[in-house]
Amino acid sequence: MKPQEYNEEEIPAKIAQGDLKAYEFLFRQKYEVLYQYSAKITAEPQVSEEIVQDVFVSLWANRNTLSITSTISNYLFRAVKNKSIDYLRSKYAQIQKKFTSEQAAEDSSVSLADNLEAKDLVVLVQKAVERLPKKCKEIFLLSREGGLTYEEIAQALGISHKTVKAQMGIALKKLRTFLDKHWGEFILLIISFLEIFYNFF
């Protein structure tokens, strides 16, 4: 027997009334496209599966108090987008915590001047990153520590690729200025170290 079909406009009301078939129809129609949408943001298939499932579970659990001012599709895409970005922000926070807690770099391939300890340099770079504007720092860490591409960051934060690139440019400029101010004659050595340690360019 062919499953019953519904018009998208009537689905919110049907679900609010507890129509399980309408809910299941919506799930079948939207799950895959929502999953693909989330996966482009998180770049983690398993996480995106959980995100989409959570959105549908929440939709049914809150059906009696649900307020949808646009279409059900817009509602679902917005909910998935927000949860995907929340996941990235949580991941970013973990990356930031790990980044700021590191005390020294353990890379035997890096050679520094005798009077410039790797530990001191890492601490200085951490301070420089912490001084970046909030948006700059978020984008910088998602790129350099999170391993996301500019396009992935743009999709995750809902901004343009051009904006991400511009913010990264600002971040690098501010880092150079900070390091130059505090280390003076060692700036070229430090930039060389940064290029290796963070794979800047």
N, C-alpha and C positions, 0 to 999 in steps of 0.2 A: 504494500500500500504506500503510495506516494505521500511523503510528509506534508503537512499543511503549510502553506506559505502565507506570509503576512506582508502588508505594506509597511515600510519603515516608519511612516507617520503614526501608525496605530500601535506600534510595539511598546512605547513607554507606558501607555495607558493599560495595555494588556498585561504587562509585567507588574504594574502597580496593583492590578487586580489578582495577582498570583497565578497568572496563566503560564504554567511551566513550559508548555509547548512553544509559546511565543519566545520565551527565554532561550530554549534550546535551538530554535530556528535562528535567533540572533547570534548565538554562539557559533553555530555552523557557518553562518554567512560572514562573520567578521573576524573569527579567531586568527586565521592564517595571515590576513593582511595586517592585522594589529601586531602580530608576532614579528613579521618582517620589518614593520616600522620601528618597533622597539629594538630589534637586533641591530639596526643601522646606528642606533644611538649608543647602546651599551657594548656592542661588539662581543657580547657573551650570550650565545643561544639559550643556555640553560636558565640564565637569569631572566632573559626576556620571556621565556615560557612561564616562569613563575609570576612575572609582573602581569602578563595578560590574564592569567588564571586568577590572580588576586583581584584584578579589576572586575572580572565577571562575578566572582564570589561576592565582592562588595556591592555590585549592582543588585544582585538578588537579595542579599541580606538587608539592604536599605531601601528596598522597593517601595515600602509604605511611606517613606519620607522623601523620596527622590524628587528633585526639582531639576528638570531639564528644560532650559530656555532656548536651546537650539535643536538641531537634529540629534538623534541617538548616535549617529556616526561621529558627529563632531564631539559629542560628550565622551565617547569611548576613546577617540584619538587623543583628546586633551588629557584624559585621565592616564592613559598609557604614557604619553609624553612626560607628564609631571612625575610619574613614578620612575620612569627611566632616568630622568634628570636627577631625581632625588637619590637614586642609586649611585650615579656618577659623583654627585656631591659627597656622598658618604665615602665612596672609594677615594675621592680627592682628600677628604679629611684624614683618612688613614694614611695616605701617602705623605701628607704634610706632617703628621705626627712622627712617622718614621724618619722623614727627612730632617726634622728639627732635632730629633734625639740622637742622630749619628754624631759621634765624637771625632772620628778620624776616617780618612780614606785608606783602604787597604789594597792598594794597587801597586804591585811591584814594578810595573812597567813605567810608572811615572817617576821621573827624576827631577828633583827640585834643588835649588841652591842650598848650600850647607846651612845657611842662616835662615832658611824658610822652611819650617816644619809643615808637613802635609796636614797635620791635625789643626794647626793654627789657620791654615788656608781654608780648610773646610768650614771651620767655625765662622770665619769671616764671610765666606760665601753665603752661609746660612743666614747671617745677619743681614746681608744685602738683599736676599730674597724676602725676608720678613718685612723689610722696609718698602717693598713694592706696593703700589695701590692694590686694593682688594681684587679687582677684576684682572689686573695684570698678573698678580700672583696665582690666582686660580687657573688662568689659562696657561701660564708658564709651567706649573706643576702638573697639570693634566697632560701637557705636551712632553715635558722632559722626564717626569717621574712616572706618569701614567701611561706613556707610550702612545697617546692618541695622535692621530694626524690632525692637521688644521681643519679639514673637512669634518672629521668626526667631532671635534670640539665645537665647531660651528653648529652642527645639527643638535648636539647635546644641549647647548646653551641657548639655542634659538637666535643666533646672531649670524652675520655673514662671514664668509671665508675671509673677505677683505678686512673685516674688523678684527678677527683673530690674528691675522698677519700683522696688522698695525699694532695691536696690543703686545705681541711678541717683540716687535721692534722697539717699542717703548721700554719693555722689561729689560731687554739686552742693553739698551742705552743707559738706563738707570743703574744696572749692575756694573757696567764699565765705569760710570762716573763715580759710584760709591767706592769701587776698588781702587780707582786712580787716586781718589782723595786720601784713602787710608794707607796705600802702599807705595804710591809715588814711583820710585825707580824700579819697583818689581812688577809694574803693571803688565809688561809684555810677557813676562814669565807666567803670571797668573792667568792671563787670557789663553796662553798656550795650554795651561793645565785645564782650564775650563773646557776647551774644545775637546780634550780627550775625555774628561770625566763626565761631562754632560752631553757630549756629541752635539754641540750647538749648531754647527753649520752644515 
